[in-house]
Structures are given as structure tokens and as C-alpha cells.
């Protein structure tokens, strides 16, 4: 009798390097399927991509790596008989809720390596190409770009500086461990999946 396939971690590719590192480090018997990290800027595309991937792997035990990145996230997951990792979003999963909230209160806009590399594409897809409009949008609610570097990050300083110039915000840098992310993933892996609908 063939053993059942390993559980599948399906979700946003924003922290794919960090997640793969933790899977290797811990020897977790889990496979991955990562979606485009920019899907959160278009709710329709995100819902379609996630629903399609869930349907494609419907016979698998699935853990979803997403925050509350879509207003109907829980509905989509309930319909597929699965659940997501704990946390509002990937940055909270990485920083922990206390540090995440503290930086948010100070006016941070969070910048991860994956987003920095595609920053102009993502920002102009959301706000258009008028730089004044882009700067008004970002400076209205934010005081700085918090560039988050993990042990898996490459050097993205140049891209981060370009991102800061585009939105008109100064940069701050924060080196973080993977401890919080590891705890979130371990908790999700240990959780008993709901019965399939």
C-alpha cells in the first residue's frame, strides 16, 4: 500500500527562502507550493490563484501560508477544508506581533527582499506611474520604509534605496532571526487539519 503524500505547505512566496531553510533545518516532512508574492495587491487574482491551487491539490493535506491577505480568506479556506498559519500577515509572522505592532504604530511600511526586487512594478500596478501621487499615498500614512533582512536575505540595499526614492520615505534596517516564523510554522504543522468537506 502506497503511503499518503506528505502534507503540502501552500501559500505566498514572499518568504520562500526562509521557509525552505526551516524545512531543511527541522527535517519537516512537508512539500511546498508557492504562489506569486504580489498577489495581495489584487484580491480577485489572489482568490483565483489560491482557489485553483487548493483545488489542484484537493486530495492532499494542506496547510496554507497566508495571513488575512484577502477579506474572504477564511471562507476560501473553509470551503477547501483547510486552515492558514496564525498571524495578520507574513511580516507579523516574521517579527512577532509585539515588534510588528510597535513598528506599525511608528509609521513603518515593511519592505522584504522579494518586494524590493519588484517594487516599481508592484507600486505602479497599484497607484499608476505619477511619482507625486505615489509619494502622497505612501507619505500620508507612513514615516519610513523598514527594510527587513533575514539570515536568508541577499544584499538588497540598492533596490531598497530605489524603493525609498520612489515613495519618498527614508529607510531603516532591521535584521531579524527566523525564530518567530519557525514557531508559526511549527504550530501549523502540529495542528490537526479539519475534516475535508
N, C-alpha and C positions, 0 to 999 in steps of 0.2 A: 504494500500500500504506500502510495507516494505521500510524503509529509506535506502539510499545508504550506503555502508560500509564506515567507517572512512577512511580518507587518510592514506596511508602507507608510512612510512619512511623506505626506503630500502637501505642498504649500509654496509660499513665497520664496523666491530665490535670493532675496536680499542678503541673507546670512549663510548662503550655501557652503562657503569655505569653512566657516566656523562650525556649522552643523556636521559636515563630513569629518572634520577634525575630531569632534567629540564622539562621533560614532566609532571611529577608528580607536581613539584613546580608550573608550569604555568597552569596546567589543560588543556593542549593542547589536543584536541580530535583527537589523532593520534595513530596508531598502529606501531609496529616496526618489521622488519625482518633484522637481522644482518648476514653478511657473515664473513667468516674467515678473521682475521686481517692480515694474512701473504700472502694473495693472490697477493699483489702488487709485490712480488718478481718473479712471473711467469705470464707474460702478457696473455699467452694462457689460463691458468687456470682462471685468473681474468675475461677475456672476456666471457668464457663459463659459469662461475658461475653467473655473472651478467646478461647475456642474458637469462639464464634459469630461474632465479628468476623474471626477468621482464616479461617473457612470462607466468610464473605460475600465476602472479598477474595482468595480462593484463587488466582485467575488472576494476581494482582499479585505483583511483587517486594516483599516486606515486611521491614521492619526493626522489631523490637519494642523500644519504650522501656519497659523494666521492669527492676527489679533481681531479686534472688532472693525475690520477694514471695509466692511460693507454693511449698510443698515439692516440687511436681511441675512447676515452671516449665520445666525443661529438657525433660522428657518431652512436655509440651504443645507446645513449640516444635519439637522434633524431629519429632513427628507431622505438623506443618504444614509441615515443610521450611524452617524459618526460624531466626533467631537473635535474641538480645537485645543491648542495649547492655551494655558492660562496667561492672561495679560491683555492690556488695551491694544498694544501694537508691538512690533519687533524691537523698537528702541526700549520700551519698558521691560521687555523680556531680557534684554542685554544689560541694562543699567540697574534693574531692580526698581520697584515702584517708588521708593523714597527719593533716590537720586533723580529719577525721571521727573517726578513732580516738582522737585526743587529747581531743576534747570528750566522746566516749563514755566514756573512762576517768575523766573528771572528774565523770561523772554527768549528762550532758546528756540531755534529751528534746527533740528537734528540732521546732520549730514553724515551718511555712511559711505564707505568707499564705492560701493556699487552705484549709488545715486550720483556721487561726484563725477563718475566717469560718463554719465549720461545726462548730466544736469541741464545743459542748454536744451536738449531735445525734450526732456520732460517738462521743464518750465515753460517753454514756448508752446508746447502742445496744450498746456493748461491755460496760460494767460496771453498767448499771442507773442508777437515779436517786438512790440513797443517797449523799450527799456524803461521808460519813465513809468509806464503802467505797472510793469513787473516790480520795480523798486517800491512804488506806492503800496502794492499788495503785500510785499514782504515786510516793509518797514512799519506798516500800520500796526502789526501785531507782534513783531519780533525785534529783539535788540541785537542779536548776534547769531551766527551760524556756529553750532557746536559740532566740530568735526570729531567723530568717534573712531578711534583706532583700536583694533583688537590684535591679539598675537598673530592672527592670520592675515591681517591687512598688509598690502603692499604700500609703498610710499605714494600717497595721492595728494601730496601738498600742493603741487602745481594746479591740479584740477580743482582742489578746494579753493585756492586763491582766485581762480577764474570764476567759480560759483559765487564767491563773495562779491567780486566786482559786478557781476551780472545783477545781483539783487541789492547791492549797495549796503551790505552788512559786514561788520568786522568778524574775524574768525577767532574762535577759542578752540583749543585742542584738549581732548580727554583720552587718555589711554585706559582701557578697561580690560579686565580679565574676562574669562568665559564662565565664571562661577555661577552667575545668575541664570544665564542661558542654559547651562548644564542642568541646574536644578529644575527649571521649567520643563526641559525635555525629559529628564528622568521621571518627573511626576506624570507626564503624559504617557510615557511608555509603561509605567506601572499601573496606570488606570485601566480598569476593566471596560472594554468597549461596550456600548449599548447593543441590545439585540437589533438585528437588521429588520427594517420594516417589511 
